[in-house]
Amino acid sequence: VLDKGNDEEIFSLLESFKEAFGFKLVFLGFENSGRVLLSDRKILDSKSFALKNLTWYQEAKKTTKSSVYGPYQSLMNNNHILTYAMPIYKNGKLMGVVGGDCT
């Protein structure tokens, strides 16, 4: 299962995408646990961060393609950002959403 893998491998991928595409932050949120891994190597859990309540996450879950949300004010640092997000499916089941923020 994607959410029970090696966090170090996921962090490395997120960091690579951040650098390659010029994002301010790249992240992967997991549907089952609500955990979010960030490209700055932080982990947000469902107790401290309500991933499933965020509009960009809810909207990304409704589609099978990438989408853009914003601009809106970031909960992390109050900057105005655009979020690019795309759902991740495995065998037709939603595993989570990967995304990136641009300021």
C-alpha positions in Angstrom: 0.0 0.0 0.0 1.3 3.4 -0.9 0.8 4.8 2.6 2.9 2.1 4.3 6.0 2.6 2.1 9.3 4.1 2.8 8.9 7.8 3.7 12.5 8.5 2.7 11.8 7.3 -0.8 8.7 9.5 -1.0 10.5 12.5 0.4 13.2 12.1 -2.2 10.6 12.0 -5.0 8.8 15.0 -3.7 12.1 17.0 -3.4 13.0 16.0 -7.0 9.7 17.2 -8.4 10.0 20.4 -6.4 13.4 21.2 -7.9 12.6 20.0 -11.4 9.4 22.0 -11.8 10.1 25.0 -9.7 7.4 24.5 -7.1 7.6 26.2 -3.7 6.3 23.0 -2.0 5.3 19.5 -3.2 3.2 17.2 -1.1 1.4 13.8 -1.1 -1.7 13.4 0.9 -3.0 9.9 1.7 -6.7 9.1 1.5 -6.9 6.4 4.2 -4.7 7.9 6.9 -5.0 11.7 6.2 -1.2 11.9 6.5 0.6 14.4 4.3 4.3 14.2 3.4 5.9 17.5 2.3 8.9 18.1 0.2 10.5 19.9 3.1 10.5 16.6 4.9 7.7 17.4 7.3 4.8 15.1 8.0 1.3 16.4 8.8 -1.1 14.0 10.5 -4.9 14.0 10.4 -5.0 15.3 14.0 -3.0 18.5 13.2 -4.0 19.0 9.6 -7.5 18.4 8.1 -6.4 17.4 4.6 -9.8 15.9 3.6 -11.6 19.2 4.4 -9.5 21.3 2.0 -11.2 22.4 -1.2 -8.3 21.5 -3.6 -8.1 18.0 -2.1 -11.9 17.4 -2.3 -12.0 18.7 -5.9 -8.9 16.6 -7.0 -10.7 13.5 -5.7 -13.5 14.1 -8.2 -11.3 13.9 -11.2 -8.8 11.7 -12.9 -6.6 14.5 -14.2 -4.5 17.4 -12.9 -6.3 20.6 -11.8 -5.3 24.1 -10.7 -6.8 25.8 -7.6 -6.4 29.3 -6.5 -5.1 31.8 -6.0 -5.9 31.5 -2.3 -4.2 32.2 1.0 -2.0 29.4 2.3 -2.8 27.9 5.7 0.9 27.2 6.1 2.4 30.7 5.7 -0.4 33.1 4.6 1.1 33.6 1.1 -1.1 33.7 -1.9 -0.6 30.5 -3.9 -1.8 28.3 -6.7 -2.0 24.6 -6.1 -1.6 22.1 -8.8 -3.1 18.7 -7.8 -3.7 15.3 -9.2 -5.3 12.2 -7.7 -3.4 8.9 -7.5 -5.4 5.7 -8.2 -4.3 2.1 -7.7 -6.5 -0.6 -9.3 -9.3 2.0 -9.5 -9.1 2.9 -5.8 -8.1 6.4 -4.7 -4.9 6.3 -2.8 -4.4 10.1 -2.3 -3.5 13.3 -4.0 -0.2 14.7 -5.1 0.2 18.4 -5.5 2.5 21.4 -5.7 2.3 25.0 -4.7 3.5 28.0 -6.6 3.6 31.5 -5.2 
